[in-house]
């Protein structure tokens, strides 16, 4: 699900060049550095 909060977090991380720590598969495919153990995001 692509909700408003996910969009805000992704945009904040992208513009500030931050790494997002999450296990939420909703963040896959975004131009954001992600630190996770979620196998869906690691593929």
N, C-alpha and C positions, 0 to 999 in steps of 0.2 A: 504494500500500500504506500502510495506517495502522498503523505499528508503534509500539512503546512509546517509542522515542527521539523520534520525530516528535511524539508526544503531549506528552512532557515539554518539548521545546523550544518548542512552540506555547504551552503553558500558562505557561511561564516568561516568554516574550515578552509574552503577554497581561497577566499580573499585574504585571509590572514596566514595562509600557508601552514595550517595546523594539521595534525594527525588526529583522526577520529578513532576513538577506542569504542568498539561496539560489537555486538553479536547479531545485530539486526540485519537480515538479508535485504531489507529495503534499500540499503545504501550501495548495493552492488551496481556497477555500471556508471557510477558518477565519477567525475574528475576530482576525487578526494582521496588523499592518502588514508588508508584504513589499517588499523592494527586489530586483528581478530583471531579467534580460534574457530570461527564458523566455517565449516568446510565449503558451504555454498559460496561464500565470499572469497575463499582462497583459490577457487577454480578460475 
